[in-house]
């Protein structure tokens, strides 16, 4: 028997589709898909009803924080370290400058805010600021508010924020409202 020279052995490709399908299923099951996370913020309404958005804010009630092009933090014109931002923010918010805050523990300094409900934290950045430095500053500001709220929870309710009901949590958030402006303040 003679074989022709241009005939080649046949490969059974029937099981190749099964193997490819099994590999596809394996990679779909074994691969983890990373979930992108952003900043956990809810955008405020443009101008809440019953609020005068054109009202002037007393200069002492604005904490001006700037992130310059070298990623240095400046608070009211002075360069500070990132780890100091939380304490500076807490001192500003909890100041009780006008003496009307019954729950504040501040020193009533002339340079800081009158009341936590009137305090505005203004965070501005340079066009060339690093995004990671911006997020780090945001985190420190959030921690300052959370720490003040936690102190309020223990002082007023004698419990952790985790153990409060929704009405109590609302009261805590109203005592120290998170008022952060990322726009240029005028």
N, C-alpha and C positions, 0 to 999 in steps of 0.2 A: 504494500500500500504506500502510496506516495502522497505526501502532504504538499500543498501549495505553499510557496514562499511568502505570499502576502497575507496569509491568514494568521491571526493572532488569537491567543486564548481569550475567551470571553470571561468577563468579571461579573459575578452575580451582584447587581446593584440594588436588588430588592430590599436587602437589610440595611443599606446605607441610609435610606430615608428614615427608617426606624431609629437608627443611631443618632442622626442629626436631630430628630424630634426629641429624643431623650436628653441630649445635650442642651437643647434649648430650654426644656423644662427645668433641668438642673440649674442652669444659670439664672433663670427667672426666680426660682425658689431661693437660691443661695445668695443672690445679690441684694445688698441693702441699698435702698434709695434714700439719699440724704434729704431731709426736709429743710428748706431754707427758712431761716428765722430772721425776723426784722426787729425793729424797735416796737415794744408793746406800748403803743400810744393810741389813744382815740382822739381824732381831730375834733377840736371844739367847733360849735356852730360859728358862723361868720360873725354874728352879733346876737347873743342870747336875748330873747324877748324880755323887755322890762329893764334892759341895761343900756346905759349911755356909753357907747364905745368911743365917743369923741371926748370923753372927760379927761382932764389932765390928771396925771399921776404925780404926787409929790416926789421930788427927786430922792429923798431919803428912803422911799419905799421901793426903789429900783436897785437891785444888785446887778451891776454890769460886769459880765464875765466875757472876756474876749480870748479867742484862740488865734494866736498870730501865725504867720507863715512859718515860723520855726517850731510850731506846736507847743509854744509856751502859753501858760494860762496867765492872764492878767485880770485881776479883780480890782475894779475902781482905779486902774492905772498902775497897780503894783503887781509884779510877777510873783506868783506863788507856785508851789509844787502841787501836783495832782492830788496827792494824799491829804493835803491841807484843805482842799476845796470843800469837802463834806463838813468839816468843823466850822469853816467860815460861813457856809450856807446856813447851818443850824443856828449859829449865833445871830445871823441877820434875821432869820425868820422868827425866832423865839425871843426877840428883843424886848417887846412890850414898851416901845418908845413913848407912847402917849398914856400909858397906865390903865388902859381900858381892858386889857386882856387878863381874865381871871385865871387862866390855866398856863400862862407863859412863865418860863423860868429864867428869862433873860435879865440883863443888867441895865436895861433902859438907857443904852448908849445913844448919843445924839446922831451918830452916823448911820445907825441901822434902822430897820423898819418900825413903824408905829404899831402894827398889828399883823399877825400872820395872814389875815384875810385881805389885807391891803398890799402885802408884799408881792413884788413881781421880780422874778429871776430872769434876766435877759442874757441869753447866750448867743454871741455872734462869732462868726468865723471869718478867717481870711479866705480868699479864693484858692490859695494853695495849701490850706490846712489839711492835715492827714485825717482821713475818715476814722481810723482807729482811735486817734486822740480825741476826736469829737464824741465817739461812742463812749470812751472812758470817762469823759467829762459828764456826759448824760447819766452814766451809771452812778457816779458820785453824787450828782444832784438828786437822783431818785433815792439813793440810800439815805441821804440827809432827811428827806421827807418821810421815808419809812421809819427811820429811827425816832423822829419827833412824834409821829403818829403812835408808835409803840409805847413811848413814854406816856402819852396822853391816855392810851387804853388802860395802862396799869394804874395811873393816877385817878382816873374818873370811874372806870368800871372794875378795876382790880383784877383784870383778866388779860390774857394774850389776845391779839387781834384775831387769831384763828378761832377763838372761842366766843366771838361776838355774833349777835344776830344781825340781819341786814340793816335794821334801823340804827343800831349802834354803830355799825361800820359807816353808814352815811354820815352820822354825827361826827365821827373821827375825821372823815374826809372833808367835811365842812369846816372843822376846826383848823385844819392845815391844808387848805386847797392847793393843789399842784398848779401854780400859775407860772408857766414857763413860756417866755417869748423867745423865739429863734429869729425874729425879724429885727431890723434896726429900730431901736426905740428912739422916739423923738422927744 
